[in-house]
Amino acid sequence: MKKLMIMGAGIYQVPLIKTAKKMGIHTIVVSIPGKYPGFALADQICYENTVDYEAVLKVAREEQIDGIVTAGTDVAVITIGKVCDALGLKGLSFEAAQIASNKLEMKERYEAFGVRTARFRLVKLDGSDLRDKAADLSFPLIFKAVDSSGSRGIRRVDSEEEFEDTLAYVAESTHKDYFLVEEFIEGEEFGAQAFVQDGNVEFILPHGDFVFHGDTGVPVGHFAPYDLPEEVVADCKEQLVKAVSAMGLDNCAINADFILKDGKTYVLELGGRSGATCLAELVSIYYGFDYYEKLIRVAMGEKVSFESDMAVPNVSKLLMSDKDGVILSQTNDNAPSDDLLDVQFDYQPGDFVHAFHVGPHRIGHVITKGNTLAEAEKTLEQAMQKVHIVVQEKTENC
């Protein structure tokens, strides 16, 4: 039986585990101990930190794995690159994985390859050169930890009076002694999912984003198709292909974040993995194929076709809490419907949940489709009204 190593046991890795098992593949899940749903589903558990690539590589050698993959998280991407290079597996390289996991290296590559992106500066974490480095940048600014994911360590800054507090916030989210300051581009946020195989970008699917505005914009849902003028779509695709080339990404899913300003696409960043927040599901529904299965097949060394003549409008949103507390009850009062594809609760009554600030604070999701995007959105709105989650306010240590 072939063996697949899946990095992470969280909510975004669960579909990978389930799909691999349906395919008759032995699943080895790698994660630190914790209350993760993937543990109950995996054939085998490896309690290692997914960022410890030497430890994971040792296990991968011993188990003689046939592939390694993740979904929805950047944390394990460097380890995947290390294992792929060392064992000759199909996936992104160690060098490309390092670039994809470091916002500074990524931005430097964009600048060198002519990818349209925001102006930026490298700043010391102690803040000693902050005012000098930021002097020729225009407010508002974004402070970014270069090694974070899930919108952690990222905050908007509108004036110098906010420097000190924001610097402290970034310091809590990084292991580096530096961070990025870049200009905040005022525009419309959107994204794209894509896949690059053997040097060819197989598809590019622009999608709209629903954004929660806290310390920075955090995606809380997505929809496709995204209504853009043809010339903007062409520009978006051109910038993505250039960014993929700049980063050296190959044989991996692509999660791209953009800003649209004055009809031009600015690249915020690309991840060398499939997107979170139901984005792999969005691809599957839109094109009519199982995207998780294709991710797995490529990782296992197969040549995969991504051709499709389908374009099914679909939309998703996260379920969230507005306060820290314990779930008292949760109900889904929706009647079965062909267009209501999924209502998922991530937690059970009695579990502690956080007030939503970043992606990992999600407590579930709803996914719908329709003959048109408007129909899918209407179904989603109606479905959300019939999902009820009661959270009793409480601190985690109480």
C-alpha positions in Angstrom: 0.0 0.0 0.0 1.3 3.4 -0.9 2.0 5.9 1.9 1.1 9.6 2.0 2.5 11.9 4.7 0.0 14.7 5.5 1.4 17.7 7.3 -1.0 18.8 10.0 -4.1 17.3 11.6 -6.3 20.4 11.7 -9.6 21.2 10.1 -8.0 22.0 6.7 -6.1 18.7 6.6 -9.2 16.5 7.4 -10.4 16.5 3.7 -7.0 15.4 2.6 -7.0 12.5 5.1 -10.5 11.4 4.2 -9.8 11.5 0.4 -6.5 9.7 0.7 -8.1 6.9 2.7 -10.9 6.6 0.0 -8.1 6.2 -2.5 -6.7 3.3 -0.6 -3.6 5.2 0.5 -2.0 4.7 3.9 -2.1 8.1 5.7 0.6 9.3 8.1 -0.4 12.5 9.8 2.3 14.7 11.3 1.5 17.1 14.1 2.3 18.1 17.6 0.0 16.7 20.2 -3.3 18.5 20.7 -7.0 18.4 20.1 -6.9 18.0 16.3 -9.7 16.3 14.4 -7.3 14.6 12.0 -5.8 12.3 14.6 -9.0 10.2 14.8 -9.0 9.7 11.0 -5.4 8.9 10.2 -4.0 5.4 9.8 -0.8 6.5 11.6 0.2 9.5 13.7 3.6 11.0 14.0 3.9 13.4 16.9 6.5 15.8 15.4 6.4 19.5 14.9 5.7 20.1 11.2 8.4 22.9 11.1 11.1 20.4 12.3 12.1 19.3 8.9 15.0 17.1 10.0 12.8 15.1 12.4 10.1 14.8 9.8 12.6 13.8 7.1 13.9 11.0 9.4 10.4 9.6 9.7 9.7 10.0 6.0 12.9 8.0 5.2 12.0 5.3 7.7 8.4 5.0 6.5 9.5 5.1 2.8 6.7 7.5 2.0 5.5 8.0 -1.6 4.3 11.5 -1.2 3.9 14.5 1.2 1.3 17.2 1.1 -0.7 19.7 3.1 -3.6 22.1 2.6 -4.7 25.4 4.1 -1.5 26.3 6.0 2.0 27.7 5.2 3.6 26.4 8.4 4.7 23.0 7.0 5.6 24.2 3.5 9.4 24.4 4.1 9.4 20.9 5.5 7.5 19.6 2.5 10.2 21.2 0.3 13.0 19.6 2.3 11.5 16.1 2.2 10.7 16.4 -1.6 14.3 17.4 -2.4 15.8 14.7 -0.1 13.6 11.8 -1.2 13.1 12.9 -4.9 9.3 13.3 -4.4 7.1 15.4 -6.5 6.4 18.8 -5.0 7.9 22.3 -4.5 11.6 22.5 -3.9 13.2 23.4 -0.6 14.4 26.7 -2.0 11.0 27.6 -3.4 9.4 26.6 -0.1 11.7 28.9 1.8 10.8 31.8 -0.5 7.1 31.1 -0.2 7.4 31.1 3.6 9.3 34.3 4.0 7.6 37.5 3.0 10.9 39.4 2.7 12.4 36.9 0.2 9.2 36.8 -1.7 9.0 40.6 -2.0 12.6 40.8 -3.1 11.9 38.2 -5.8 8.9 40.1 -7.0 10.9 43.3 -7.3 13.7 41.5 -9.2 11.3 39.8 -11.6 9.1 42.9 -12.2 6.0 41.6 -10.4 3.7 44.5 -9.5 3.7 44.8 -5.7 3.6 47.3 -2.9 6.7 49.3 -2.0 8.4 47.9 1.1 11.3 48.2 3.6 13.1 45.7 5.8 13.1 47.0 9.4 14.9 45.7 12.5 12.7 44.2 15.1 14.1 46.4 17.9 12.7 49.4 15.9 15.9 51.3 15.9 15.7 52.1 12.2 11.9 52.1 11.9 11.4 55.9 11.4 14.3 56.2 9.0 13.2 53.2 6.9 9.5 54.3 6.8 10.2 57.9 6.1 9.8 57.7 2.3 6.8 55.4 2.5 3.2 56.7 2.5 0.6 56.1 5.2 -1.3 53.9 5.7 1.4 51.2 6.2 1.3 47.5 7.0 3.6 45.9 9.5 4.3 42.3 8.6 6.0 39.4 10.4 7.8 37.7 7.5 7.3 34.1 8.9 3.7 34.2 10.0 0.5 32.7 8.5 -3.2 32.9 9.0 -3.0 36.8 9.2 -1.0 36.7 12.4 1.6 39.3 12.9 0.1 41.7 10.4 -1.4 45.0 11.3 -2.3 48.3 9.6 -0.6 51.5 10.9 -2.1 54.9 10.1 0.3 57.2 12.0 3.7 57.2 13.8 1.8 57.2 17.1 0.9 53.6 16.5 4.5 52.4 15.8 5.3 51.3 19.4 2.2 49.2 20.0 2.3 47.6 16.6 6.0 46.8 16.9 5.2 44.9 20.1 2.4 43.0 18.4 4.6 41.9 15.5 7.4 40.8 17.9 5.0 38.4 19.5 4.3 36.7 16.1 7.8 36.2 14.7 11.0 34.2 15.2 13.0 36.7 13.1 14.9 39.8 14.2 13.4 41.8 11.4 10.0 42.5 9.8 8.5 44.2 6.8 6.9 47.6 6.5 5.1 48.2 3.3 2.6 50.7 1.8 -1.0 49.7 2.2 -2.6 49.8 -1.2 -6.1 51.1 -1.0 -8.1 48.9 -3.2 -10.3 45.8 -3.6 -8.9 42.6 -2.1 -9.4 39.4 -4.1 -7.5 36.2 -4.7 -6.9 33.3 -7.0 -6.4 29.6 -6.7 -4.0 28.0 -9.2 -1.9 24.9 -9.8 1.6 24.6 -11.3 2.6 21.1 -12.6 5.9 20.3 -14.3 6.5 24.0 -14.9 3.1 24.7 -16.4 0.3 26.7 -14.7 -2.6 24.4 -15.2 -5.4 26.8 -14.2 -6.0 30.1 -12.6 -9.3 30.8 -10.9 -9.8 34.3 -9.6 -12.2 34.5 -6.7 -13.9 37.2 -4.6 -13.3 37.5 -0.9 -15.5 38.3 2.1 -13.2 40.2 4.5 -13.3 40.7 8.2 -11.7 44.0 9.1 -9.8 43.7 12.4 -6.1 44.4 12.9 -5.9 43.8 9.2 -8.2 42.3 6.5 -8.9 38.6 7.2 -10.7 36.5 4.6 -13.9 34.9 6.0 -15.3 33.5 2.8 -15.0 33.4 -0.9 -17.0 33.2 -4.1 -16.6 32.4 -7.8 -16.9 33.5 -10.4 -15.5 36.9 -9.7 -16.8 39.6 -12.0 -13.8 41.3 -13.4 -13.2 43.0 -16.8 -11.4 40.9 -19.3 -8.3 43.1 -19.2 -8.1 42.9 -15.4 -8.4 39.1 -15.5 -5.6 39.0 -18.1 -3.4 41.3 -15.9 -4.2 39.2 -12.8 -3.1 36.0 -14.6 0.0 37.7 -16.0 1.1 38.9 -12.6 0.4 35.4 -11.0 2.5 33.6 -13.7 5.4 36.1 -13.2 5.2 35.6 -9.4 5.2 31.8 -9.8 8.3 32.1 -12.0 10.0 34.5 -9.6 9.5 32.2 -6.6 10.4 29.0 -8.5 7.2 27.3 -7.5 6.5 23.9 -9.2 4.3 20.9 -8.7 2.1 22.5 -6.0 -1.1 24.4 -5.5 -1.0 28.1 -5.4 -2.9 30.4 -3.1 -2.6 34.0 -4.3 -3.7 37.3 -2.6 -4.1 40.4 -4.7 -5.2 44.0 -4.4 -7.0 45.7 -7.3 -6.3 49.4 -7.7 -7.0 51.6 -10.7 -7.6 48.5 -12.9 -4.2 47.0 -12.0 -3.4 43.9 -10.0 -0.9 44.2 -7.2 0.5 40.9 -5.8 0.4 40.7 -2.0 1.8 37.2 -1.7 1.6 33.7 -3.0 1.5 30.5 -0.9 2.8 27.2 -2.2 -0.3 25.3 -1.1 -4.1 25.3 -1.5 -6.0 28.0 0.2 -7.9 27.8 3.5 -11.4 29.1 4.2 -13.1 26.6 1.8 -11.0 27.5 -1.2 -10.1 23.9 -2.1 -13.9 23.2 -2.0 -14.5 26.3 -4.2 -12.1 24.9 -6.8 -13.8 21.4 -6.6 -17.3 22.8 -7.0 -16.4 25.3 -9.7 -14.6 22.9 -12.0 -16.5 19.7 -11.0 -13.6 17.6 -10.0 -12.2 16.6 -6.6 -9.4 19.0 -6.0 -8.1 17.2 -2.9 -7.7 14.0 -5.0 -5.7 15.9 -7.6 -3.5 17.4 -4.9 -2.8 13.9 -3.6 -2.2 12.4 -7.0 0.4 15.0 -8.0 2.1 14.6 -4.6 2.2 10.8 -5.2 4.1 11.4 -8.5 1.2 11.2 -11.0 0.7 13.4 -14.0 -2.8 14.9 -13.6 -5.2 16.6 -15.9 -7.0 19.7 -14.6 -9.2 20.1 -17.7 -12.8 21.0 -17.1 -15.7 22.5 -19.1 -17.7 23.3 -16.0 -18.0 26.7 -14.1 -20.4 26.2 -11.2 -21.0 29.4 -9.2 -20.5 28.8 -5.5 -19.9 30.8 -2.3 -18.8 30.1 1.3 -18.6 31.8 4.6 -17.1 31.0 8.0 -19.1 30.7 11.1 -17.6 32.9 13.9 -18.0 33.9 17.5 -18.0 37.6 18.5 -16.7 36.7 22.0 -14.4 34.3 23.8 -16.4 31.6 25.5 -17.8 28.1 25.6 -20.3 26.8 23.1 -23.6 26.1 24.9 -25.5 24.8 21.8 -25.4 24.7 18.0 -28.1 23.7 15.6 -28.6 23.6 11.8 -32.2 24.1 11.0 -31.8 24.0 7.3 -33.8 21.5 5.3 -31.8 19.4 2.8 -31.1 21.1 -0.5 -29.1 20.4 -3.6 -27.7 23.9 -3.4 -26.8 23.8 0.3 -23.6 21.8 0.0 -22.2 21.8 3.5 -22.9 23.2 7.0 -19.9 22.2 9.2 -19.4 22.8 12.9 -15.7 22.6 13.9 -16.4 22.3 17.7 -18.8 20.6 20.0 -20.9 22.1 22.9 -18.6 22.6 25.9 -15.6 23.5 23.8 -13.9 26.9 24.3 -13.8 29.2 21.2 -12.2 32.5 20.5 -13.8 35.8 19.4 -12.8 36.0 15.7 -9.7 37.9 14.9 -7.7 35.6 12.6 -8.5 32.6 10.4 -7.8 29.8 13.0 -10.6 31.3 15.1 -13.2 30.0 12.8 -15.9 27.7 14.4 -17.4 26.3 11.2 -18.5 27.1 7.6 -21.4 27.1 5.2 -21.0 26.4 1.4 -23.6 26.8 -1.3 -23.9 26.8 -5.1 -26.4 28.0 -7.6 -27.1 28.4 -11.3 -25.9 32.0 -10.9 -23.7 33.6 -8.3 -26.7 35.6 -7.1 -28.6 32.4 -6.5 -25.7 30.9 -4.6 -25.4 34.0 -2.4 -29.1 34.1 -1.7 -29.0 30.5 -0.6 -26.0 31.2 1.6 -27.7 34.1 3.3 -30.8 32.1 4.0 -28.8 29.1 5.2 -26.7 31.3 7.6 -29.9 32.6 9.2 -30.9 29.0 10.1 -27.6 28.1 11.8 -27.6 29.0 15.5 -24.6 28.8 17.8 -24.9 30.0 21.4 -21.6 31.0 23.1 -21.4 31.8 26.8 -18.8 34.5 27.4 -15.9 33.2 29.4 -12.1 33.4 29.6 -10.1 30.4 28.6 -8.6 29.8 32.0 -11.9 30.0 33.9 
